[in-house]
Every structure is written in structure tokens, then in C-alpha cells.
């Protein structure tokens, strides 16, 4: 057999998605891969049932159907406080997964460097490698997940082409402050760097934190490629609807990449999702409250069990400190936990560049009853997972 490409060798399959398969194998409560187990808003479901008998079964326009782009531009203009042009400043993609990949291929040449904050959502590493670029990792130091300005500037001095900014952050739940953004923006300008954002949790932010769209910082519109999706906001991760918003010249190039990667996002789903994009602001307020309540429920349950954990400012992930169990290999810990406790988590090492293996990630985008079921099982954590003294 001929040799396969070198390109795929430096990374494994997604550990997040592997953990979902392991959860299924052991019938564990799956708090690993982040997706809701509750229904999308009624308005989307009603519209979805209608579109099947309407004329949306062939390709939509490659960069997104007109209805969808206009509804998205209306909604994002409202939240970003800037008028987004649906004809020139949007490309609709198959999830933000494609948006990020397309953004990376739009701005980097093989050999270019890209700054990634660590811990990071695992796709960014693979996206960088697949586009032939080289990651420079800058740590977000636990437990506050602040970056060190000197470490960041040292990365900028290596003349990267882009910086990836996940805000609110997966997996650490950090919401960048305006002050932190100003530091990043100043460096992006000084070193002439693009900023690629991943803002899929833009509407899941806990009081008193606020989401700031990096593109809206003074002077940043021209160098920011904003990626996001409808997956988390409307509980439709399986619909695969994402997008890039950026200045017209960037979008012109990104549309070409998108066109040849996937042609387009599913036409009937774009049409049905317009009903979500047209929801009033009260929907987003209610969404925030729902997640605020889920965070309190889950975190107070962990406190009752005396399991040490982070407190997210945004997104729906929490990292548990499993140091007390003495495992060297956090993937093994997650496998044992799925099998012997019945709760699936993601090993922290799949997010950290640093040698950190005492954290695992759980998410709480689940019905309350699912979260209670997980907490009930976690009561057996210490009983069912004995301390590994041979590994300390
Ligand atoms: N963003 C989610 C997570 O981090 C799911 C990602 C995915 O599997 N596409 O778990």
C-alpha cells in the first residue's frame, strides 16, 4: 500500500468525541462532549417540520442562503453594535468547526506561526497543522487562567500571522476582560497579526461577566475574523450551522475556501434556523438564566461532594481536580471513571500544552435530571476509583 500523507500523523482523533463513544460503551452519563440533551426552541422545531414540504432541498447559495444571512446579520448587528453587511461580510459554514478551519486557511501560508492560548479546544491544534502552520502556545495559568503579558509578547515577537481567541473559553470557562483585550489588540496592531475568534459561547456568560466581541475593539474590525455558530445558542449542535463574520476582503477569500471545502451548509436547516435568529432578546436573557441555574446546580452538587473544581465565568464546562487520585494518565482516569462511576469526562491533557494531567472536564449543558443523575453517580467517585499509589 502506498504511504499515507504526513499531514495527519502529528495528531490523534478527537479525544472529546472518543469519550462520547466510551460513554456509550459503558452507558455512562455523558458529560464529556459538550452538547445539550434538551430540545431546541419550539420556533425552530415548528419551522423545521414545515421546510420539508417547501422548496429547500437543493444547494443553498454557497456562502449561505439569503434569508439566513440577512437574519444573522440583523441579530449579530444588534449584539455586536455594528452594522454587519449580509452580502459582503458573512460566510455560512458547516459549524464553527469549518469556520475555524476556513479562517485558518484564509489567513495562513504553510510555515506561518499561529498563537494559541493553552488550554485550548483541541481542534485548533489540528486546524493549524492541517493548514501547514505552526502553533505557538501561550499559557493561561490556572486557577485564574490569566495570561502573562511578557509571555504573550514573547510569542508575538516570533512574528505570528494569527492569534486564536476562544471567548468565552472552552475548556477553562474564562471570559476575557476588556482590559485583557486591549493588551491583545495593541499587540495585534503592533506586530500586524490577524485575530481569529471562536465565540460559540457568546450567549452563555455568567453574571457579572460580559461578552465583548473582539472585532468591536477600536481598530480591530479589519484584522479580526469572527467565527461562531448556532449550535450552543439554540441547542442544535447536530444541524452544523456556523459562520464567519469579517471585513469584505477577508470574506471574499474565506468564501473560496468554504466553497471548495463543503460547498455549503444544509439548505433546509439554514431555512429552519432563521426562526431562531429572529427570536427576541428575551430568548437570550432566558438562555443565560437557564445556564446560570445549571451552573449553580452542578457546582453546588460538586461542592457537596467536596470535589475541587473551577468556577466558569462563561461557557458550560467545569474542570475537576483529580490530583488526589494519583493517576499519571488522565485519559485512563476518564476511562475508569466512565466504567466504574458511570460518568464520562474529557481528560484535561487533551486541552493543555503544558504537562498537566490532574484536571478533567465535565459539562453541564444537560437537563437538570441528567445533572442530578451524574451527581448521584459521582457520590461513588472516591469509593469506586481507588488511589493509585504506584503512580505517585
Ligand atoms: N465544543 C464541544 C466540546 O468541546 C463539542 C465539540 C465537537 O465535538 N464538535 O465538547
Boltz pocket constraint, residues with backbone or C-beta under 6 A from the ligand:
constraints:
  - pocket:
      binder: B
      contacts: [[A, 16], [A, 17], [A, 32], [A, 33], [A, 34], [A, 35], [A, 97], [A, 121], [A, 170]]
      max_distance: 6.0
